[in-house]
Amino acid sequence: MIVRRELPEDRSAIFAVHMAAFGDSNAGDGAEARLVDDLRRDGDVLPGLSLVALLDGDPAYYRRFGFELAAPLDLLPPDPSWAPHFQVRRLTAYDPSLRGTFRHAPAFDRLEGGA
């Protein structure tokens, strides 16, 4: 599998993948798919962390890149039900004193009902 940074020409495919994955949530209105576009427009996407895979992989795939469950590090998702899947990767600037509930960029708050 090849994983690379998102390119502008990937955007329609990324939108389609999000619709396929989340189209049934929020009454299938595509809120999650539109969220990514809003994050880009607001400048809240970190290019080095916006990745696309060129082939299928599985949920354990990210462990190979140093991702781990966030809860043991006292980093909590905004929705507690996400905890079994909420992962982080410690970057060079990782500071273990930074703990608590993760806050999303403002575009998430503009979703109907918030995130």
N, C-alpha and C positions, 0 to 999 in steps of 0.2 A: 504494500500500500504506500502511496505517496501522499504526504500531507504538506501543503504549502500555504502561503499567505493568500488571502482573498484578493482577487483582481477585479477591476470594474466589470469586466465581461462575465464574472461569476454571479452577479447580483440577481439576475432573473432566476437562475437555477437555485440559488440560496433561498429566494422567496418561495419557489415551488417546493423545496424540501421542507421548509417551515410550515407551509400550508398542509403538506401531506402528513407531517408529524403532529401538528396542533390544530388542524382545521376543525376538529370536532369540539375543541374547548371554546369557551365563551360563545356558545351557540354557533360555532363554525364561522365566525365573522372575520377570521384572519388577523385578529389583533396581534398575535405573537409575530406573525410574518411582517406586519407593518411596523412593529416595534423596532426591528433591526434597521429598517429604512430610516426611522426617526432617530435612532442612535447615530447612524452615519451622518444625517443632516445636521444634528446638533454638535457634531465633532466629538462624541463620546465613545466612539469605537477606537480601540487601540489596535492599529494595523498589525502589529506583531502577534496579537492574540486572536485575530480574526482569521481562522484557518479553514481550509476546505480539504476534504479527502477525495482523492481521485478514484478510489475503490471502496467497497463496503468494508467495514470493520466491526468490532463488537464493543460493548461497554467497558470491558477490561483493557481495551486498547490504550487508554490514556495513562494507565499505570506505568507503561514503558517510558513515558516522558516525565515521570516524577510527580504526577498528580496523585493526591491522596484524599481520603475523606476529611472534610473540614472540621467536623465536630470534635475530634480529639485535640485539635489545636484551639478549641474554644472559639471557633468561627462558625456562626450559626446562620442558616438561611433565613430569608424574610418570612418564609412559610415553613413551619416546623415539619410538615409532611415531606419536604424535599430532603431532609437530613440524610436518608440512606443513599442519596445520589449526589449530594452537594459536595463537589470536590474543589481542591485548590492545588496550586503548584507554588512552592516556595521559591521566590525570586531572590536575586542577590540582595535586595534591600529588605528582605523579610525581617520583621521585628516581632518576636514572640509576645511582646507586651501589648501589641495591637490585637485586641480580642473583642468579641461582641457580635451583634447581629449585623450581617452584611446589608448595605444599602445600595440599591440600584441607582443608575443614572436617572435624571428627571423624566426621561421619555417613558419609563415604566409607570410612573405615577399618572401619566396621561391616559393610560389604558382604562377602559371602563371598569370601575370598581377598584382600580389600583392593582398593585402586584404584591 
